[in-house]
Amino acid sequence: MVDSNFSNVLSYLAADINTINVANTVSDYLETENVNSNDKDIQCDLLTEDEGHRIDPTRLTYKERIRWHLKEFCYKTSSHGIPMLGQAPNLTYRIVWVCLLLGCGCMFILQAVNVVERYQRMDKITDIQLKFDTAPFPSITLCNLNPYKDSLLKDVEAVRKILNVFDNVMIRAGKVNSEEDEIRKLAVNNGKKALETNVSRKKRAGSATSFEPAMSDCNCEGDESNMECETDVYKKPIDENFACLCAFDRDSGDAWPCYPRKNWEEHICGYCDDHSYCRREIKSGFPNANQLCLCQPINPFCVAFNNATDILKLWEYYGGVIDDAKIIESLGFQVIKFF
């Protein structure tokens, strides 16, 4: 039954369609263009290609081929923003991305032009290197690893000399930037000795110090009304008659003020405090001290004095005349003269 029906269909097709005429007609129009592009090859491409990325561009028209290449560039480029331009869903997104890309492109061009201009200016490049020299470590280091008493340690003459030189260097170096030196310089420049005296008195009166007259080598500058003397307690003066007389404090090692011996005069002071600082007038509320003292008119300052004892000589008190320069150099310091 089925075979008979199939035979009927074949007989019907063969009866109604002239196969030879159809073949001749097709052969006459092999190059006929189809505006809908529905020929066999294109239809196969549309069915087998992956969203247009594998289309053979040679089969496209010129405009479509340009458009296809632009899309391929947008999809495959690593430039930021361009892939987003190719994937924009509508015209608004494309306009936004075009504006952003144009702005970034303009900034890139400006930077490139700026780099070229700087290169053409041939600017000089200055290389500054800061070099800090390492401070020399002292050649001699005193390490108190064992509990020695300071008084017993100074019984050794060599150690006492080294310690005295070290203390003197540190004291003189500290005086350079100390407030006392600033006040002294101000007094020398402006002739205001009273200012220096008052500050020095307050400073010394507030500490537990005791003064005594002592002789020292010195270098004085200025006239008698405006004189400033710098002492060297370790140096023995060439002539002791021209040495300076100072108010010396054994605890701090401070010898100041210092003036030539001829400028100090013996007087009877009406008041002396516990630190042997005196003044000639009697202080209100205190009895008359009737204390022998040494005073000088340059910087009104008096110190208690006992004429029964010899005046202390600082170069002997500090261990005699020693070679300061060699000891200072061995300690790692530079020999600097203080004026």
C-alpha positions as CSV (number, residue, x, y, z in Angstrom):
1,M,0.0,0.0,0.0
2,V,2.8,2.4,0.9
3,D,4.8,1.5,-2.2
4,S,1.8,2.3,-4.4
5,N,1.3,5.8,-2.8
6,F,5.0,6.6,-3.2
7,S,4.8,5.6,-6.8
8,N,1.8,7.9,-7.3
9,V,3.7,10.9,-5.8
10,L,6.7,10.3,-8.1
11,S,4.4,10.0,-11.1
12,Y,2.7,13.2,-10.1
13,L,6.0,15.2,-9.8
14,A,7.3,13.9,-12.9
15,A,4.1,14.7,-14.7
16,D,3.9,18.3,-13.5
17,I,7.6,19.4,-13.4
18,N,9.9,19.4,-16.5
19,T,13.2,18.8,-14.9
20,I,15.2,19.5,-18.0
21,N,13.7,22.9,-18.5
22,V,14.5,23.8,-14.9
23,A,18.1,22.8,-15.2
24,N,18.5,24.9,-18.3
25,T,16.9,27.9,-16.7
26,V,19.2,27.8,-13.7
27,S,22.3,27.4,-15.9
28,D,21.4,30.6,-17.8
29,Y,21.3,32.7,-14.5
30,L,24.3,31.6,-12.5
31,E,25.4,35.2,-11.7
32,T,22.0,36.6,-10.8
33,E,22.3,38.8,-7.8
34,N,20.0,38.3,-4.9
35,V,19.2,41.4,-3.0
36,N,18.2,39.5,0.1
37,S,21.5,37.5,0.2
38,N,19.6,34.3,0.7
39,D,21.9,32.2,-1.5
40,K,23.2,28.9,-0.2
41,D,26.7,30.0,0.9
42,I,25.5,33.0,2.9
43,Q,22.7,30.9,4.6
44,C,25.3,28.3,5.6
45,D,27.5,31.1,7.0
46,L,24.6,32.4,9.1
47,L,23.9,29.0,10.5
48,T,27.5,28.0,11.3
49,E,29.3,31.2,12.2
50,D,29.7,32.5,15.9
51,E,27.9,35.8,16.2
52,G,29.7,37.3,13.2
53,H,33.3,36.8,14.4
54,R,34.1,34.0,11.9
55,I,32.5,35.6,8.9
56,D,34.7,35.7,5.8
57,P,35.1,39.4,5.1
58,T,35.8,38.8,1.4
59,R,32.1,37.8,1.0
60,L,30.9,41.2,2.4
61,T,30.4,44.5,0.6
62,Y,33.0,47.3,1.1
63,K,31.0,49.2,3.7
64,E,30.1,46.0,5.6
65,R,33.7,44.9,5.5
66,I,34.9,48.3,7.0
67,R,32.3,48.0,9.7
68,W,33.3,44.4,10.4
69,H,37.0,45.4,10.7
70,L,36.1,48.2,13.2
71,K,34.1,45.8,15.3
72,E,36.9,43.3,15.3
73,F,39.3,46.0,16.4
74,C,37.0,47.1,19.2
75,Y,36.6,43.5,20.4
76,K,40.3,42.6,20.4
77,T,42.1,45.8,21.3
78,S,43.6,46.2,24.8
79,S,43.0,49.9,24.9
80,H,40.6,50.8,27.8
81,G,37.2,52.0,26.6
82,I,37.4,51.0,23.0
83,P,35.9,47.5,23.6
84,M,33.1,49.2,25.5
85,L,32.5,51.4,22.5
86,G,32.1,48.3,20.3
87,Q,29.7,46.6,22.8
88,A,27.6,49.7,23.3
89,P,23.9,48.7,23.1
90,N,22.6,51.9,21.6
91,L,23.6,55.3,20.2
92,T,23.6,57.1,23.6
93,Y,26.2,54.8,25.1
94,R,28.3,55.1,22.0
95,I,28.3,58.9,22.2
96,V,29.3,58.8,25.9
97,W,32.2,56.4,25.2
98,V,33.3,58.5,22.2
99,C,33.4,61.6,24.4
100,L,35.5,59.8,27.0
101,L,37.9,58.4,24.5
102,L,38.3,61.8,22.8
103,G,39.1,63.4,26.2
104,C,41.6,60.8,27.1
105,G,43.2,61.1,23.7
106,C,43.5,64.8,24.1
107,M,45.2,64.5,27.5
108,F,47.6,61.9,26.1
109,I,48.5,64.2,23.2
110,L,49.1,67.1,25.6
111,Q,51.4,65.0,27.8
112,A,53.3,63.8,24.8
113,V,53.8,67.3,23.5
114,N,54.9,68.4,27.0
115,V,57.5,65.7,27.2
116,V,58.9,66.6,23.7
117,E,59.1,70.3,24.7
118,R,61.0,69.5,27.9
119,Y,63.4,67.4,25.9
120,Q,64.0,70.2,23.4
121,R,64.6,72.7,26.1
122,M,67.7,70.8,27.2
123,D,67.2,71.6,30.8
124,K,70.2,71.2,33.1
125,I,69.7,68.4,35.7
126,T,71.5,69.1,39.0
127,D,72.2,66.1,41.2
128,I,72.7,67.0,44.9
129,Q,74.1,64.5,47.3
130,L,74.3,65.1,51.0
131,K,77.3,63.6,52.7
132,F,77.5,63.4,56.4
133,D,81.0,62.5,57.8
134,T,81.1,60.1,60.6
135,A,82.2,61.7,63.9
136,P,85.5,60.2,65.1
137,F,85.1,57.9,68.0
138,P,87.3,58.9,71.0
139,S,90.6,57.1,71.0
140,I,90.3,56.7,74.7
141,T,87.1,55.5,76.3
142,L,86.6,55.5,80.1
143,C,84.2,52.7,81.1
144,N,83.1,52.6,84.7
145,L,82.6,48.9,84.8
146,N,83.5,48.6,88.5
147,P,82.1,50.7,91.3
148,Y,85.1,53.1,91.9
149,K,84.6,56.2,94.0
150,D,85.2,59.4,92.0
151,S,87.4,60.8,94.8
152,L,89.6,57.7,94.9
153,L,89.8,57.5,91.1
154,K,91.2,61.0,91.0
155,D,94.0,60.0,93.3
156,V,95.7,58.5,90.2
157,E,97.5,61.4,88.6
158,A,97.2,60.4,85.0
159,V,93.5,59.7,85.3
160,R,92.9,62.9,87.2
161,K,94.6,64.9,84.4
162,I,92.5,63.2,81.7
163,L,89.2,63.7,83.6
164,N,90.1,67.4,84.3
165,V,90.9,68.1,80.7
166,F,87.7,66.3,79.6
167,D,85.6,68.3,82.0
168,N,87.2,71.6,81.0
169,V,86.5,70.9,77.3
170,M,82.9,70.0,77.9
171,I,82.4,73.1,80.1
172,R,84.0,75.5,77.6
173,A,82.0,73.9,74.7
174,G,78.8,74.3,76.6
175,K,79.4,77.9,77.3
176,V,79.4,78.8,73.7
177,N,75.6,78.3,73.3
178,S,74.7,78.9,77.0
179,E,72.5,81.6,78.2
180,E,75.2,83.0,80.3
181,D,77.5,83.6,77.3
182,E,74.6,85.3,75.4
183,I,74.1,87.7,78.3
184,R,77.8,88.4,78.4
185,K,78.0,89.2,74.7
186,L,75.0,91.5,75.0
187,A,76.7,93.2,77.9
188,V,79.9,93.7,75.9
189,N,78.2,95.0,72.9
190,N,75.8,97.4,74.7
191,G,77.7,98.2,77.8
192,K,75.0,96.7,80.0
193,K,77.1,95.1,82.7
194,A,74.3,95.4,85.3
195,L,72.1,93.0,83.3
196,E,74.8,90.3,83.3
197,T,75.5,90.8,87.0
198,N,71.9,90.5,88.1
199,V,71.4,87.3,86.0
200,S,74.6,85.8,87.3
201,R,73.8,86.6,90.9
202,K,70.3,85.0,90.6
203,K,71.8,81.9,89.0
204,R,74.5,81.5,91.5
205,A,72.4,82.4,94.6
206,G,69.9,79.7,93.7
207,S,72.5,76.9,93.7
208,A,74.4,75.4,96.6
209,T,77.7,76.9,95.7
210,S,80.5,78.5,97.6
211,F,82.9,81.0,96.1
212,E,86.5,81.8,96.9
213,P,89.1,84.0,95.2
214,A,91.4,82.1,92.8
215,M,94.1,83.1,90.3
216,S,94.1,82.0,86.7
217,D,95.7,82.8,83.4
218,C,93.4,85.0,81.3
219,N,93.0,87.0,78.1
220,C,91.1,90.3,78.6
221,E,89.6,92.5,76.0
222,G,88.2,96.0,76.2
223,D,88.8,98.9,78.5
224,E,88.3,98.9,82.3
225,S,84.7,100.1,82.0
226,N,83.8,97.4,79.6
227,M,86.2,94.5,80.0
228,E,85.7,90.8,79.3
229,C,88.2,88.2,80.3
230,E,88.5,84.6,79.1
231,T,90.3,82.2,81.5
232,D,92.4,79.1,80.9
233,V,92.5,77.4,84.3
234,Y,95.0,74.8,83.1
235,K,97.6,77.1,81.7
236,K,100.2,78.6,84.0
237,P,100.6,82.4,83.4
238,I,104.0,83.7,82.2
239,D,103.9,86.2,85.0
240,E,101.7,85.6,88.0
241,N,101.6,89.4,88.7
242,F,99.5,89.7,85.5
243,A,97.2,86.8,86.3
244,C,93.5,87.3,86.7
245,L,91.6,87.0,90.0
246,C,88.3,85.0,89.7
247,A,85.4,84.0,91.9
248,F,85.9,80.2,91.8
249,D,83.4,77.5,92.7
250,R,85.0,74.2,93.5
251,D,81.7,72.2,93.0
252,S,81.0,73.3,89.5
253,G,84.5,74.3,88.5
254,D,83.1,77.7,87.3
255,A,85.6,80.6,87.5
256,W,83.7,83.8,86.9
257,P,83.9,86.8,86.9
258,C,87.6,87.1,86.2
259,Y,89.5,90.4,86.0
260,P,93.1,91.4,86.3
261,R,94.5,91.3,89.9
262,K,95.0,95.1,90.0
263,N,91.2,95.6,89.5
264,W,90.3,93.8,92.8
265,E,90.5,95.8,96.0
266,E,90.2,94.7,99.6
267,H,87.2,96.0,101.5
268,I,85.2,95.3,104.6
269,C,81.8,94.1,103.4
270,G,78.7,94.7,105.5
271,Y,76.9,91.5,104.3
272,C,77.9,88.1,103.1
273,D,75.6,85.2,102.4
274,D,76.2,81.4,102.8
275,H,77.8,81.2,99.4
276,S,80.5,83.8,100.2
277,Y,78.9,86.3,97.9
278,C,79.2,89.7,99.6
279,R,78.3,93.3,99.1
280,R,79.8,96.3,100.8
281,E,76.5,97.8,102.1
282,I,74.8,96.4,105.2
283,K,71.6,94.5,104.2
284,S,68.5,95.6,106.0
285,G,67.5,93.3,108.7
286,F,70.9,91.7,109.1
287,P,73.8,92.6,111.4
288,N,77.0,94.1,110.1
289,A,79.2,91.2,108.9
290,N,82.5,93.1,109.0
291,Q,83.8,90.5,106.6
292,L,87.1,91.0,104.7
293,C,86.3,90.8,101.0
294,L,87.7,91.4,97.5
295,C,85.6,93.7,95.2
296,Q,86.0,95.0,91.7
297,P,84.2,98.0,90.2
298,I,83.9,96.7,86.6
299,N,81.1,94.3,87.5
300,P,80.0,95.0,91.1
301,F,80.8,91.7,92.7
302,C,82.5,90.9,96.0
303,V,83.7,87.6,97.4
304,A,84.7,86.7,100.9
305,F,88.4,86.7,101.5
306,N,90.7,85.3,104.2
307,N,94.1,87.0,104.1
308,A,95.5,84.3,106.4
309,T,95.5,81.8,103.6
310,D,97.1,81.9,100.2
311,I,94.9,82.6,97.2
312,L,94.1,79.4,95.3
313,K,96.0,79.0,92.0
314,L,93.9,77.1,89.5
315,W,96.7,75.7,87.4
316,E,98.0,74.0,90.5
317,Y,94.5,73.0,91.7
318,Y,93.9,71.2,88.4
319,G,97.1,69.2,88.6
320,G,99.7,71.5,87.3
321,V,100.7,72.4,83.8
322,I,99.8,69.7,81.3
323,D,99.8,69.4,77.6
324,D,96.1,70.1,76.9
325,A,96.4,69.8,73.1
326,K,97.7,66.2,73.1
327,I,95.2,65.0,75.7
328,I,92.3,66.7,73.9
329,E,93.4,65.2,70.6
330,S,93.7,61.7,72.2
331,L,90.1,62.0,73.5
332,G,88.9,62.6,69.9
333,F,88.2,66.3,70.2
334,Q,89.5,69.1,68.0
335,V,91.6,71.7,69.7
336,I,89.6,74.9,69.6
337,K,90.5,78.2,71.1
338,F,87.8,80.0,73.0
339,F,88.0,83.8,73.0
